[in-house]
Amino acid sequence: MQLSIQSIQSHTSGNFSTRLYSCLDQIEMATGNTNKHRQIVKATVFASCIDKQDYTLKMNLLNDLLTHYDNLQIPVSLISQPPLENNIVMEVWLLDYTDTELTFTFSRNEQASVLQIDSPEFSCLFSSQYAAKHLDFKQNAYDCFHLLDATLLRTNFDYSDIVRQWNYIEDITVVNSGNNKCLQNYQIFNDLRTLFYQKSNFPNGYPAATGIGMENGGCTIEVIALKEKTGNTVYPVTNAHQVDAHHYSPTVLIGNAIDEVKTISTPKFERGKSMLFEQNGFLFISGTASIIGELTAFPDDVAKQTQTTIQNIDHLIAADNLVQNRLKTDCKPVINNYRVYLKNEADYSIVKPLCDAHFGTENGIFVKAGICRDNLLIEIEANYRFQANR
């Protein structure tokens, strides 16, 4: 079994609906007409949304259109991050498998969609939930976590089963003052994540994760969770060049804590996370930035930040580092796909050649997005395949 990722761009011009139809028609072909053992398991749409009303209209349109595609019973998210190479980009995740005992169970409501895959060896969960109806970000984030909480409870999964999580945060670095407190949206999210994560022990470490800004849309959380039945192949992957985010000191955290947690919380994620399907390994690289130790390197220099970020990823996937993190492979991990989040659209012409030279030209998505620190200009996440030696 193996996961793969494809990026689909609209082939037509026109309004959001026309471009979305173009992407959805292509996603139908992604499984291949003759491949009975390939299943689409999740999709994420990146598009510009000018305000809350525009986001809501486009989200409703996306949900309506999905009802016309019978084979797209999958979690689909709309993320308000303008692509820098096309008006709309859709990232599609595919599962190739040979096990005929797999069963797929899908459910969707207005704010959450869930695909559960079960086999004798494992259960896997792909889910997306969003909350955007409130003006207050904290309430949107709380509602989003409550939806995730309900999903996990209903499907008999635990927070510790999450191997990959994406956290999309409206106006991520905005700080609001009130009641004698300064509350930053990203810190509010981290505090709420701590509050909900307290329900689990995380014996295999926290999930790999990305916490990234978006223009509108409140809060969206996507997760991939894995519950193995016959063993354990999930391990956190650390980077000796970077302090684990969940061990950051208070000096790099912004604002005050929300009342519910009292003490300001660190971001609860690992630098990377690995898992195996038989001998096929998959390595999730969290959102990675130009951070050495816990401090930003090369503030306001996007070229040097890009190079440092790439070096951090390279160190993470290096053979020696993988061995230290209990991963055995004779081959260098192979890039599956990557995303680049840029704070400033004007930096695209500088960053694109650097990423093309390192990652290749075929498997990247570039979007405009807020980064979690004011002096960070870029963040990169990636996914790698590797052949495991047991």
C-alpha positions as CSV (number, residue, x, y, z in Angstrom):
1,M,0.0,0.0,0.0
2,Q,1.2,3.5,-0.7
3,L,0.1,7.1,-0.5
4,S,0.7,9.5,-3.4
5,I,-0.2,13.1,-4.0
6,Q,-1.2,15.0,-7.2
7,S,-1.6,18.7,-7.8
8,I,-4.4,19.7,-10.2
9,Q,-4.7,23.1,-11.8
10,S,-7.7,24.5,-13.6
11,H,-7.4,24.3,-17.4
12,T,-9.9,27.0,-18.0
13,S,-10.4,30.7,-17.3
14,G,-13.5,32.2,-15.9
15,N,-15.1,32.4,-12.5
16,F,-14.6,30.2,-9.4
17,S,-17.4,27.8,-10.5
18,T,-15.9,27.2,-14.0
19,R,-12.4,26.7,-12.7
20,L,-13.7,24.4,-9.9
21,Y,-15.5,22.2,-12.5
22,S,-12.3,21.9,-14.4
23,C,-10.4,20.7,-11.3
24,L,-13.2,18.3,-10.3
25,D,-13.4,16.8,-13.8
26,Q,-9.6,16.1,-13.6
27,I,-9.8,14.6,-10.1
28,E,-12.3,12.0,-11.4
29,M,-9.6,10.8,-13.8
30,A,-7.0,10.6,-11.0
31,T,-8.0,7.1,-10.0
32,G,-7.7,5.8,-13.6
33,N,-10.5,3.9,-15.3
34,T,-8.7,0.5,-15.1
35,N,-7.2,0.7,-11.6
36,K,-9.7,-0.9,-9.2
37,H,-7.3,-0.6,-6.3
38,R,-6.7,3.1,-6.3
39,Q,-8.8,5.3,-4.0
40,I,-8.9,9.1,-3.7
41,V,-8.8,9.8,0.1
42,K,-8.7,13.5,0.5
43,A,-8.5,16.8,-1.4
44,T,-7.7,20.4,-0.6
45,V,-8.7,23.4,-2.7
46,F,-6.6,26.5,-2.5
47,A,-8.2,29.7,-3.8
48,S,-8.5,33.4,-3.1
49,C,-11.5,34.5,-1.0
50,I,-11.8,38.2,-0.6
51,D,-13.9,38.2,2.6
52,K,-15.9,36.0,4.9
53,Q,-19.0,36.2,2.7
54,D,-17.0,35.2,-0.4
55,Y,-15.5,32.3,1.5
56,T,-18.9,31.1,2.6
57,L,-20.3,31.3,-0.9
58,K,-17.4,29.4,-2.4
59,M,-17.5,26.8,0.4
60,N,-21.2,26.2,-0.2
61,L,-20.6,26.0,-4.0
62,L,-17.9,23.4,-3.5
63,N,-20.1,21.3,-1.3
64,D,-23.0,21.5,-3.8
65,L,-20.8,20.5,-6.7
66,L,-19.4,17.5,-4.9
67,T,-22.8,16.0,-4.8
68,H,-22.6,15.5,-8.6
69,Y,-19.4,13.4,-8.4
70,D,-20.3,9.9,-7.1
71,N,-16.7,8.8,-6.6
72,L,-15.7,11.8,-4.6
73,Q,-16.9,10.7,-1.3
74,I,-13.9,12.2,0.4
75,P,-13.0,15.0,2.8
76,V,-12.5,18.2,0.8
77,S,-11.4,21.5,2.3
78,L,-11.4,25.1,0.9
79,I,-8.4,27.1,2.0
80,S,-8.3,30.8,1.5
81,Q,-4.7,31.0,0.3
82,P,-4.2,32.4,-3.2
83,P,-2.1,30.1,-5.4
84,L,0.8,31.9,-7.0
85,E,0.7,29.9,-10.3
86,N,-3.0,29.5,-11.0
87,N,-6.4,30.9,-9.8
88,I,-7.3,27.5,-8.2
89,V,-5.1,24.6,-7.2
90,M,-6.4,21.3,-5.9
91,E,-4.1,18.9,-4.0
92,V,-5.4,15.3,-4.2
93,W,-4.3,12.3,-2.0
94,L,-4.5,8.8,-3.4
95,L,-4.2,5.4,-1.8
96,D,-2.9,2.5,-3.9
97,Y,-3.6,-0.9,-2.4
98,T,-3.8,-4.6,-3.1
99,D,-5.8,-5.7,0.0
100,T,-9.3,-6.5,-1.2
101,E,-10.5,-6.6,2.5
102,L,-10.3,-2.8,2.8
103,T,-13.6,-1.1,3.6
104,F,-14.3,2.6,3.1
105,T,-16.9,4.5,5.2
106,F,-17.7,8.1,4.4
107,S,-19.8,10.7,6.2
108,R,-20.4,14.4,5.7
109,N,-22.3,17.2,7.4
110,E,-22.3,20.9,6.9
111,Q,-18.9,21.5,8.6
112,A,-17.1,18.1,8.7
113,S,-16.3,15.3,6.3
114,V,-14.8,12.0,7.3
115,L,-13.4,9.0,5.4
116,Q,-12.5,5.9,7.5
117,I,-10.6,2.9,6.0
118,D,-10.5,-0.4,7.8
119,S,-8.5,-3.6,7.2
120,P,-7.4,-6.5,9.4
121,E,-4.1,-4.7,10.0
122,F,-5.1,-1.1,10.5
123,S,-7.7,1.6,10.5
124,C,-7.0,5.0,8.9
125,L,-8.9,8.2,9.2
126,F,-9.0,11.2,6.9
127,S,-11.1,14.1,8.1
128,S,-11.7,17.8,7.5
129,Q,-13.6,20.2,9.7
130,Y,-14.0,24.0,9.6
131,A,-15.7,26.8,11.6
132,A,-16.1,30.3,10.2
133,K,-19.5,31.7,11.3
134,H,-18.1,33.7,14.3
135,L,-16.4,37.1,14.2
136,D,-14.2,35.9,17.1
137,F,-11.4,33.6,16.1
138,K,-11.2,31.9,19.4
139,Q,-14.8,30.8,19.1
140,N,-14.2,29.5,15.5
141,A,-11.1,27.6,16.7
142,Y,-13.0,26.1,19.6
143,D,-15.8,25.0,17.4
144,C,-13.4,23.4,15.0
145,F,-11.7,21.4,17.7
146,H,-15.1,20.4,19.1
147,L,-15.9,19.0,15.6
148,L,-12.6,17.1,15.5
149,D,-13.3,15.9,19.0
150,A,-16.7,14.5,18.0
151,T,-15.2,12.9,14.9
152,L,-12.5,11.0,16.9
153,L,-15.0,9.9,19.5
154,R,-17.5,8.6,16.9
155,T,-14.9,6.7,15.0
156,N,-13.1,5.3,18.0
157,F,-9.8,7.2,17.3
158,D,-7.7,9.1,19.8
159,Y,-5.7,12.4,19.4
160,S,-2.6,10.3,19.8
161,D,-3.5,8.4,16.6
162,I,-3.2,11.5,14.5
163,V,0.0,11.3,12.4
164,R,-0.5,14.4,10.3
165,Q,-2.5,17.6,11.0
166,W,-3.0,20.8,9.1
167,N,-4.2,23.9,11.0
168,Y,-5.3,26.8,8.9
169,I,-5.7,30.0,11.0
170,E,-7.3,33.2,9.8
171,D,-5.1,36.2,10.5
172,I,-2.6,34.0,12.2
173,T,-0.3,36.7,13.8
174,V,-3.1,39.3,14.6
175,V,-3.0,40.3,18.3
176,N,-6.2,41.6,19.9
177,S,-6.3,43.4,23.2
178,G,-9.1,43.1,25.7
179,N,-9.8,42.4,29.4
180,N,-6.2,43.4,30.1
181,K,-4.9,40.7,27.8
182,C,-3.1,40.5,24.5
183,L,-4.3,37.4,22.6
184,Q,-2.6,36.4,19.3
185,N,-4.7,34.1,17.0
186,Y,-1.8,31.6,16.7
187,Q,-1.3,31.4,20.4
188,I,-5.1,31.1,21.0
189,F,-5.0,28.1,18.6
190,N,-2.0,26.6,20.5
191,D,-3.7,27.0,23.8
192,L,-6.9,25.3,22.5
193,R,-4.8,22.5,21.0
194,T,-3.2,21.9,24.4
195,L,-6.6,21.9,26.0
196,F,-8.0,19.2,23.7
197,Y,-4.7,17.2,23.5
198,Q,-4.8,16.8,27.3
199,K,-7.2,13.9,26.6
200,S,-4.3,11.8,25.2
201,N,-0.9,10.6,26.3
202,F,0.9,10.6,22.9
203,P,3.2,7.5,23.4
204,N,4.5,7.9,19.8
205,G,4.9,11.7,19.9
206,Y,2.7,14.5,18.7
207,P,1.5,14.6,15.1
208,A,3.5,16.2,12.3
209,A,1.7,19.5,11.7
210,T,1.5,22.7,9.9
211,G,0.1,25.9,11.5
212,I,-0.4,28.4,8.8
213,G,-2.3,31.6,8.1
214,M,-5.2,32.2,5.6
215,E,-7.0,35.3,4.5
216,N,-10.5,34.2,5.6
217,G,-12.4,31.2,6.7
218,G,-12.0,31.2,10.5
219,C,-10.3,27.9,11.3
220,T,-9.9,24.6,9.4
221,I,-8.3,21.5,10.7
222,E,-7.4,18.5,8.5
223,V,-6.1,15.3,10.0
224,I,-4.8,11.9,8.9
225,A,-4.9,9.3,11.8
226,L,-3.7,5.7,11.9
227,K,-4.6,3.0,14.3
228,E,-2.5,-0.1,13.9
229,K,-3.8,-3.5,15.1
230,T,-0.8,-5.8,14.8
231,G,2.2,-3.6,15.7
232,N,3.5,-0.1,15.7
233,T,5.4,1.6,12.9
234,V,4.7,5.2,13.7
235,Y,7.6,7.3,15.0
236,P,8.4,11.0,15.5
237,V,11.3,12.4,13.6
238,T,13.4,15.1,15.3
239,N,15.9,17.6,14.0
240,A,19.0,18.2,16.1
241,H,19.3,21.7,14.5
242,Q,15.9,22.8,15.9
243,V,14.4,22.7,19.3
244,D,11.3,20.6,19.3
245,A,8.4,23.0,19.0
246,H,6.7,21.6,22.0
247,H,9.8,22.5,24.1
248,Y,9.9,26.2,23.0
249,S,10.7,28.6,25.8
250,P,8.1,31.4,26.6
251,T,10.4,34.0,25.0
252,V,9.3,33.0,21.4
253,L,5.6,32.8,22.2
254,I,3.5,35.8,21.6
255,G,0.7,37.2,23.8
256,N,-1.1,35.8,26.9
257,A,-2.8,32.5,27.6
258,I,-6.5,32.1,27.2
259,D,-8.3,31.6,30.5
260,E,-9.0,27.9,30.0
261,V,-5.3,26.9,30.1
262,K,-3.9,29.6,32.4
263,T,-0.3,29.1,31.2
264,I,0.8,30.0,27.6
265,S,1.2,26.8,25.5
266,T,3.8,25.6,23.1
267,P,2.9,24.3,19.6
268,K,2.3,20.6,20.0
269,F,3.8,19.0,16.9
270,E,6.9,17.0,15.9
271,R,9.3,18.1,13.1
272,G,8.3,15.0,11.2
273,K,6.4,11.7,11.5
274,S,6.9,8.4,9.8
275,M,4.6,5.4,9.2
276,L,4.7,2.2,7.3
277,F,2.2,0.3,5.1
278,E,4.0,-3.0,4.9
279,Q,7.5,-2.1,3.5
280,N,6.3,1.2,2.0
281,G,7.3,4.0,4.3
282,F,5.8,7.5,4.3
283,L,7.5,10.4,5.9
284,F,5.5,13.6,6.8
285,I,7.6,16.7,7.1
286,S,5.9,19.4,9.2
287,G,5.7,23.0,8.2
288,T,9.4,24.0,8.3
289,A,10.9,27.4,8.5
290,S,14.2,29.3,8.9
291,I,14.5,28.5,12.6
292,I,17.8,27.3,14.2
293,G,17.4,26.2,17.8
294,E,14.2,28.2,18.5
295,L,15.2,31.5,16.9
296,T,14.5,32.9,13.5
297,A,17.6,32.9,11.2
298,F,18.0,35.6,8.6
299,P,15.0,37.8,9.5
300,D,13.6,39.5,6.4
301,D,16.0,37.8,3.9
302,V,13.7,35.5,1.9
303,A,16.5,33.8,-0.1
304,K,18.6,32.9,3.0
305,Q,15.4,31.8,4.8
306,T,14.5,29.5,1.9
307,Q,18.0,28.0,1.9
308,T,17.9,27.5,5.6
309,T,14.5,25.9,5.5
310,I,15.6,23.5,2.8
311,Q,18.7,22.6,4.9
312,N,16.5,21.9,7.8
313,I,14.4,19.5,5.7
314,D,17.5,17.8,4.3
315,H,18.9,17.2,7.7
316,L,15.6,15.7,8.8
317,I,15.6,13.1,6.0
318,A,19.3,12.4,6.1
319,A,20.3,8.7,6.6
320,D,22.0,9.3,9.9
321,N,19.0,11.3,11.3
322,L,16.6,8.6,10.2
323,V,18.6,5.9,11.9
324,Q,18.6,8.0,15.1
325,N,14.9,8.1,14.8
326,R,14.4,4.3,14.5
327,L,13.9,4.3,10.7
328,K,15.9,1.8,8.7
329,T,16.2,2.2,4.9
330,D,18.9,1.6,2.3
331,C,17.6,4.3,0.0
332,K,17.3,8.1,0.3
333,P,13.7,9.1,0.7
334,V,12.1,10.2,-2.5
335,I,10.1,13.5,-2.6
336,N,6.4,13.0,-3.2
337,N,5.2,16.5,-3.0
338,Y,5.8,19.8,-1.2
339,R,4.0,23.1,-0.5
340,V,5.6,26.5,-0.2
341,Y,3.8,29.2,1.8
342,L,5.0,32.7,1.1
343,K,4.1,35.8,3.1
344,N,4.8,38.2,0.2
345,E,3.8,37.4,-3.3
346,A,6.7,39.5,-4.7
347,D,9.1,36.9,-3.2
348,Y,7.8,34.2,-5.6
349,S,10.4,35.0,-8.3
350,I,13.2,34.6,-5.8
351,V,11.9,31.4,-4.1
352,K,10.6,29.4,-7.1
353,P,14.0,28.8,-8.7
354,L,15.5,27.8,-5.4
355,C,12.8,25.2,-4.8
356,D,12.7,24.0,-8.4
357,A,16.5,23.3,-8.2
358,H,16.2,21.3,-5.0
359,F,12.8,19.6,-5.1
360,G,12.0,19.5,-8.9
361,T,9.6,21.4,-11.0
362,E,6.6,19.0,-11.0
363,N,5.5,18.4,-7.5
364,G,5.2,21.8,-5.7
365,I,2.4,24.1,-4.8
366,F,3.1,27.8,-4.0
367,V,0.5,29.8,-2.1
368,K,0.3,33.2,-0.4
369,A,-0.2,32.7,3.3
370,G,0.5,34.3,6.7
371,I,3.4,32.7,8.6
372,C,3.4,32.1,12.3
373,R,6.1,34.7,13.1
374,D,6.3,38.3,11.9
375,N,9.9,37.9,10.8
376,L,9.4,34.7,8.9
377,L,8.8,35.0,5.2
378,I,8.5,31.4,4.1
379,E,7.4,28.0,5.3
380,I,7.8,24.7,3.5
381,E,6.2,21.3,4.2
382,A,6.9,18.1,2.3
383,N,6.1,14.4,2.0
384,Y,8.5,11.6,1.2
385,R,8.4,7.9,0.3
386,F,11.0,5.4,1.4
387,Q,11.5,1.6,1.4
388,A,11.8,0.3,4.9
389,N,14.1,-2.5,6.2
390,R,12.5,-4.3,9.1
